[in-house]
Amino acid sequence: MWKFLRLWCGVMLWGGASLMAADWPQWRGLNRDGQITEALPATLPSDPEVKWRLPVAHGYAAPVVGSGKVVYLDDSGGVETAHALDAVTGQKLWSVPLGESFADEFEPGPRCTPVIFGEHVFAQTTKGEFRCLRLKDGGTVWRTNFADFGAVWISERNTGTGAASRRGNTGSPVVTAERVLVQVGSAEGASIVAFEPLTGRVLWKSQNDLTTYSSPVLATLAGRPQFISATCEGLLALDPQDGGVLWRVPFRTAANRNVLTPLVLDDTVYFASHSTGLRAVQVKPAGSGVTNRETWLNRDLKLNLSSLVAVDNHLYGLGPSKDFICIDRTTGQRKWSQSGFGDVASTIASGQRLLVLTDLGEVRLLAANPEKYEELGRLQVCGKTFSHPAWSDGVMYVRDPRELQALQITKADR
C-alpha cells in the first residue's frame, strides 16, 4: 500500500507547483485524454487574434505549454532540435540540438512530443536519443540513447522489426515525480525502461516487446496504478513501481504497427488499431493483483492515426473512412458518422463541445451530440498539418511545416 501511495503522490504532484490546470504540458494535454477544463466557445471567431507567429522547420511533434513557456521540436539543418519560447510573446528563449534527423517519404523532422514537468523538459528524437533538459535554459541534465539498451535502428520499411525501428520513434514518455517511463523498444529485456527523473539512473527494465508508434498512459484501474502501453505484441500493463506485468491483451497487427493512445475510463481501456478494430478491456481486482477481460471488439472500427476523446457515455474521433464518428462506449457500436475529415484529425473536448483540427488546417467546433453530427463553426487556421494542437488559457497553439502560431480563440481566464 505504501508504494501505491508514493506513486499516487507523484502523479498528483504532476509537474510541480509551477504547472497549472490550464497548461498543456504533454501529448494530448494534462491527462493524455484530449480534455481541457476551460470552456470551449459557443462559436468560433471569424478572425481570431494572432498573438504571435514565427517560422519553424519541418517536424510532426506537437507543441506543449507549461510554466509560461512553449516547447516545440523541429528539423534544423538535419538535426532534431528543441526550442523554447515565451508563451505570451513568442520570443525565442533557447534552442538545443538533440540528434541526427530521420527522413522518409513523410519528410524529415521529430515526431515525439516533448514533456514539460516542473523545471525540466523531456525530449526524444526519432532515432532514440533521449534528453532531460532544464526548462529555464535548455541545459542537458542527463541523456541516454535507446541503442545503449540493445534497441535496433533499421530504417527499412518492409522488414519485420518493430514499427519504431523502421519509421522512427513517435510515442512520448510518461513522467511522474518518481520516474520517467520510456518505451525503449529493446528485445533484450528493455522494452520499457524506468529512469530516475533528475539523474537518469535506471530504476528497472521490463519485457522484450518491440515498440510501435503509440504513446503510453499512466492511470489507476481497479484501485491500482498502471502503465499502459500499446506495443507490437498488443496491449501491455506494467506496475510502474517495479515493471512487473499486471496484464496483457495479445494481438498482432499488419506491419507491427499501432498508433493510437489508449484511453482509460472507469476501469476500462479503449484501444483501436488499423488492423484489428476498436476494443474495450475491463480491468478488475483479483486477489492481490488484477485481471482483465475484453468486453467488446468492433472489427469494423479500424481506426488508424487519430486518438479518441470521451464525453459522457460516448467516444468521438476520426473514423476508418475519413469520417468523424460517435461511438457508444458501452457497446462499441457506431451511433453516427460524418464524412469529409481527411486522414488525420486532432480532437480536444470540454463539456459538451469538441474542437477538431483537420489535416488540412481547418478547425471545426462541434457539439458532443450522440444523436447527430452538429457543427457550430469552422475556421481555417494553418496549412496542411499532422501535428496535434496545444491549448492554454483560450489560446490554441498550432503548427504546420512552416510556422507555429498562437491564436486567441476565447478570452483568457488569468
MOMOBEL-V450862 format. One record per helix or strand of 3 or more residues. SS is the DSSP state (a for helix, b for strand). FROM is the first residue (numbers start at 1). TO is the last residue. If there is no record, write none. Layout:
ss->SS from->FROM to->TO
ss->SS from->FROM to->TO
//
This chain:
ss->a from->2 to->12
ss->b from->49 to->55
ss->b from->64 to->66
ss->b from->69 to->76
ss->b from->79 to->86
ss->b from->92 to->100
ss->b from->115 to->117
ss->b from->120 to->124
ss->b from->129 to->134
ss->b from->140 to->145
ss->a from->146 to->149
ss->a from->163 to->167
ss->b from->180 to->186
ss->b from->190 to->195
ss->b from->202 to->206
ss->b from->217 to->221
ss->b from->224 to->231
ss->b from->234 to->238
ss->b from->245 to->250
ss->a from->254 to->256
ss->b from->263 to->265
ss->b from->268 to->273
ss->b from->277 to->286
ss->b from->289 to->298
ss->b from->309 to->311
ss->b from->314 to->318
ss->b from->323 to->328
ss->b from->334 to->339
ss->b from->345 to->350
ss->b from->353 to->358
ss->b from->362 to->367
ss->b from->375 to->380
ss->b from->390 to->392
ss->b from->395 to->399
ss->b from->403 to->408
//
